[in-house]
Amino acid sequence: QLQLVESGGGLVQPGGSLRLSCAASGFTLDYYTIGWFRQAPGKEREGVSCISSSNGNTHYADSVKGRFTISRDNAKNTVYLQMNNLKPEDTAVYYCATRSTLFRLCSLSKSAFASWGQGTQVTVSS
């Protein structure tokens, strides 16, 4: 069974850091373009970052550029999202997702992604 499992969320003070993990089981993650998304209460799910399967190119939403870094460890079958200088507006449930292997380019559109994890809560508050 193909499964994505996010972890690493929690409560952090403004200016703090967290590293989220997206672990895959049942399939090899390096064949897939992976995206991170987030959804705050009452808001639409929005794209945060993406890493391409074809060349490792990365893409970020303007709101997180310079603060978040996406990376992948193929040996661990895991994609990470390092989040630094966190702000209260980063509070949300964070999800990872995969595109079909037919589509290797990055996208921050949730409609471009086919399989999703269950999410992990990130709360930034003093």
Sine and cosine of phi, psi and omega as CSV:
sin_phi,cos_phi,sin_psi,cos_psi,sin_omega,cos_omega
0.00,0.00,0.76,-0.64,0.00,-1.00
-0.98,0.20,0.76,-0.64,-0.07,-1.00
-0.54,-0.84,0.62,-0.78,0.14,-0.99
-0.90,-0.44,0.72,-0.69,-0.01,-1.00
-0.77,-0.64,0.88,-0.48,0.07,-1.00
-1.00,0.00,0.50,-0.87,0.08,-1.00
-0.42,-0.91,0.18,-0.98,0.07,-1.00
0.97,-0.23,-0.08,1.00,0.03,-1.00
-0.95,0.32,0.14,-0.99,0.02,-1.00
0.26,-0.97,-0.22,-0.98,0.02,-1.00
-0.98,-0.19,0.77,-0.64,-0.02,-1.00
-0.63,-0.78,0.49,-0.87,0.03,-1.00
-0.98,0.19,0.42,-0.91,0.09,-1.00
-0.81,0.59,0.68,-0.73,-0.06,-1.00
1.00,-0.01,-0.17,0.99,-0.02,-1.00
-0.99,0.14,-0.06,-1.00,-0.06,-1.00
-0.74,-0.68,0.47,-0.88,0.15,-0.99
-0.60,-0.80,0.46,-0.89,0.15,-0.99
-0.85,-0.52,0.89,-0.46,0.05,-1.00
-1.00,-0.01,0.56,-0.83,0.06,-1.00
-0.87,-0.49,0.56,-0.83,0.08,-1.00
-0.78,-0.62,0.97,-0.23,-0.04,-1.00
-0.98,-0.18,0.68,-0.73,-0.01,-1.00
-0.96,-0.27,0.59,-0.81,0.13,-0.99
-0.71,-0.70,0.59,-0.81,0.01,-1.00
1.00,0.03,-0.10,1.00,0.05,-1.00
-0.36,-0.93,0.25,-0.97,-0.03,-1.00
-1.00,-0.08,0.89,-0.46,-0.16,-0.99
-0.93,0.38,-0.47,0.88,-0.12,-0.99
-0.94,0.33,-0.17,0.99,0.09,-1.00
-0.99,0.13,-0.11,0.99,-0.14,-0.99
-0.89,-0.46,0.58,-0.81,0.22,-0.98
-0.98,0.18,0.76,-0.64,-0.12,-0.99
-0.90,-0.43,0.67,-0.74,0.07,-1.00
-0.84,-0.54,0.49,-0.87,0.18,-0.98
-0.94,-0.35,0.71,-0.71,0.00,-1.00
-0.76,-0.64,0.27,-0.96,0.08,-1.00
-0.58,-0.82,0.45,-0.89,0.02,-1.00
-0.64,-0.77,0.89,-0.45,0.07,-1.00
-1.00,-0.01,0.39,-0.92,-0.01,-1.00
-0.83,0.56,0.77,-0.64,0.03,-1.00
0.97,0.24,0.12,0.99,-0.03,-1.00
-0.85,-0.52,0.31,-0.95,0.06,-1.00
-0.95,0.31,0.46,-0.89,0.11,-0.99
-0.93,0.36,0.74,-0.67,-0.05,-1.00
-0.82,-0.57,0.52,-0.86,0.04,-1.00
-0.97,0.25,0.67,-0.74,-0.02,-1.00
-0.94,-0.34,-0.75,0.66,-0.08,-1.00
-0.34,-0.94,0.32,-0.95,-0.03,-1.00
-0.50,-0.86,0.53,-0.85,0.12,-0.99
-0.75,-0.66,0.77,-0.64,-0.11,-0.99
-0.99,0.16,0.54,-0.84,0.05,-1.00
-0.98,0.17,-0.38,0.92,-0.14,-0.99
-0.99,0.16,-0.66,0.75,-0.08,-1.00
-0.65,-0.76,0.10,0.99,0.02,-1.00
0.97,0.23,0.15,0.99,0.06,-1.00
-0.85,0.53,0.57,-0.82,0.00,-1.00
-0.86,-0.51,0.37,-0.93,-0.02,-1.00
-0.56,-0.83,0.60,-0.80,-0.05,-1.00
-0.72,-0.69,0.53,-0.85,0.18,-0.98
-0.93,0.38,0.53,-0.85,-0.02,-1.00
-0.84,0.55,-0.55,0.84,-0.08,-1.00
-0.93,0.37,-0.29,0.96,-0.05,-1.00
-0.86,-0.50,-0.05,1.00,-0.01,-1.00
-0.84,0.54,0.71,-0.71,0.00,-1.00
1.00,0.09,-0.18,0.98,-0.01,-1.00
-0.89,-0.45,-0.55,0.83,-0.03,-1.00
-0.95,-0.31,0.55,-0.84,0.06,-1.00
-0.69,-0.72,0.80,-0.60,0.05,-1.00
-0.98,-0.17,0.61,-0.79,0.02,-1.00
-0.46,-0.89,0.24,-0.97,0.02,-1.00
-0.71,-0.71,0.58,-0.82,0.09,-1.00
-0.86,-0.51,0.99,-0.13,-0.08,-1.00
-0.91,0.42,-0.52,0.85,0.01,-1.00
-0.90,0.44,-0.53,0.85,0.01,-1.00
-0.99,-0.14,-0.01,1.00,0.00,-1.00
0.82,0.57,0.69,0.73,-0.14,-0.99
-0.66,-0.75,0.61,-0.79,0.15,-0.99
-0.91,-0.41,0.62,-0.78,-0.06,-1.00
-0.89,-0.46,0.42,-0.91,0.18,-0.98
-0.76,-0.65,0.97,-0.26,0.06,-1.00
-1.00,0.07,0.83,-0.55,-0.07,-1.00
-0.87,-0.49,0.90,-0.44,-0.01,-1.00
-0.91,-0.42,0.30,-0.95,0.03,-1.00
0.75,0.67,0.78,0.63,-0.07,-1.00
-0.92,0.40,0.56,-0.83,-0.03,-1.00
-0.86,-0.51,0.39,-0.92,0.03,-1.00
-0.82,0.58,-0.53,0.85,0.00,-1.00
-0.96,0.30,-0.09,1.00,0.12,-0.99
-0.99,0.11,-0.11,0.99,0.01,-1.00
-0.88,0.47,0.82,-0.57,-0.05,-1.00
-0.02,-1.00,0.16,-0.99,0.25,-0.97
-1.00,0.04,0.78,-0.63,-0.03,-1.00
-0.97,-0.25,0.72,-0.70,-0.03,-1.00
-0.83,-0.56,0.57,-0.82,0.23,-0.97
-0.95,-0.30,0.40,-0.91,-0.07,-1.00
-0.45,-0.89,0.39,-0.92,0.03,-1.00
-0.89,-0.45,0.55,-0.84,0.19,-0.98
-1.00,0.07,0.28,-0.96,0.19,-0.98
-0.87,0.50,0.51,-0.86,0.03,-1.00
-0.90,0.43,-0.22,0.98,0.06,-1.00
-0.95,0.31,-0.34,0.94,-0.09,-1.00
-0.87,-0.49,0.93,-0.36,-0.10,-0.99
-0.98,-0.19,-0.29,0.96,-0.04,-1.00
-0.96,0.29,0.46,-0.89,0.06,-1.00
-0.96,0.26,0.44,-0.90,0.08,-1.00
-0.45,-0.89,0.49,-0.87,0.12,-0.99
-0.93,-0.36,0.28,0.96,0.05,-1.00
-1.00,-0.08,0.82,-0.57,-0.06,-1.00
-0.90,0.44,-0.43,0.90,0.00,-1.00
-0.94,0.33,-0.24,0.97,0.00,-1.00
-0.99,0.11,-0.11,0.99,-0.11,-0.99
-0.93,-0.37,0.61,-0.79,-0.18,-0.98
-0.97,-0.23,-0.64,0.77,-0.09,-1.00
-0.86,-0.52,0.65,-0.76,-0.13,-0.99
-0.77,-0.64,0.50,-0.86,0.17,-0.99
-1.00,0.09,-0.07,-1.00,-0.09,-1.00
-1.00,0.01,-0.23,0.97,0.06,-1.00
1.00,-0.09,0.40,-0.92,0.08,-1.00
-0.67,-0.74,0.68,-0.74,-0.10,-1.00
-0.99,0.12,0.74,-0.67,0.14,-0.99
-0.87,-0.49,0.82,-0.57,0.02,-1.00
-0.82,-0.57,0.84,-0.55,0.00,-1.00
-0.93,-0.37,0.93,-0.36,-0.10,-1.00
-0.35,-0.94,0.54,-0.84,0.08,-1.00
-1.00,-0.06,0.00,0.00,0.00,0.00
